[in-house]
Amino acid sequence: MNKKKEILIGFAVGLIANILGTLLYILLFSEFGILETFEMAIEQEHIGSLLALGALLNLIAFFGFLKLRRDQRARGVLMATLLTALIILYYKIF
């Protein structure tokens, strides 16, 4: 398969895993709804922590792809994780 396509698939999996991880964390541990939790996290400057907890599912995707010898897809997941880290850094600085 094409190298760029494999990286793009991994990137999409990384983004989806991050979104699902964040939503799963909110649904399991928050007393409030999804939007209310995001609003409160932004107000209290905890959005970075919330996104970081959501990124934990990327570990499963990353090591799963490595185990299956899909190195380019694992690289895409890593890129999605780095994008999340940059977003967290943005919220921490501003």
C-alpha positions in Angstrom: 0.0 0.0 0.0 1.1 3.6 -0.5 3.2 5.0 2.4 1.3 8.3 2.6 -2.0 6.5 2.7 -0.8 4.2 5.6 0.3 7.3 7.6 -3.0 9.0 6.9 -4.9 5.9 8.1 -2.8 5.9 11.3 -3.3 9.6 11.8 -7.1 9.2 11.5 -7.0 6.3 13.9 -5.0 8.4 16.3 -7.5 11.3 16.2 -10.5 9.0 16.6 -8.8 7.2 19.5 -8.1 10.5 21.2 -11.7 11.7 20.7 -13.1 8.4 21.9 -10.8 8.4 24.9 -11.8 11.9 25.9 -15.5 11.2 25.5 -15.1 7.9 27.4 -13.4 9.7 30.3 -16.1 12.3 30.4 -18.9 9.8 30.3 -17.3 7.6 33.0 -16.0 10.2 35.5 -18.0 13.5 35.0 -21.2 14.3 36.6 -22.1 16.7 33.8 -22.7 16.4 30.1 -20.1 16.4 27.4 -20.5 20.1 26.5 -20.7 21.3 30.1 -17.6 19.4 30.9 -15.7 20.9 28.0 -16.9 24.4 28.9 -15.9 23.9 32.6 -12.5 22.5 31.6 -11.8 25.5 29.4 -12.9 28.0 32.1 -10.8 26.2 34.8 -7.9 25.7 32.4 -8.0 21.9 32.6 -8.6 21.3 29.0 -5.0 20.1 28.5 -5.4 17.5 31.2 -8.7 16.3 29.6 -7.1 16.0 26.2 -4.1 14.2 27.6 -6.3 11.6 29.4 -8.1 11.1 26.1 -4.8 10.5 24.3 -4.1 7.4 26.4 -6.0 5.3 23.9 -3.4 6.3 21.4 -1.0 4.0 23.3 -3.1 1.0 22.5 -3.4 2.0 18.8 0.3 2.8 18.5 1.6 -0.5 20.1 -1.1 -2.5 18.3 0.1 -1.2 14.9 3.7 -2.0 16.0 2.8 -5.5 17.0 1.0 -6.0 13.6 4.2 -4.6 11.9 2.3 -1.6 10.5 5.0 0.9 11.1 3.7 3.6 8.9 0.3 3.5 10.6 2.0 3.7 14.0 3.9 6.7 12.7 0.5 8.3 11.8 -0.8 7.6 15.4 2.4 9.2 16.7 1.8 12.3 14.5 -1.8 12.6 15.9 -0.4 12.3 19.4 2.1 15.1 18.7 -0.8 17.3 17.3 -2.6 16.7 20.6 0.5 17.7 22.5 0.7 20.9 20.5 -2.9 21.7 21.2 -2.3 21.1 24.9 0.7 23.4 24.7 -1.4 26.1 23.0 -4.0 25.9 25.8 -1.3 26.0 28.5 0.4 29.1 27.0 -2.7 31.1 26.1 
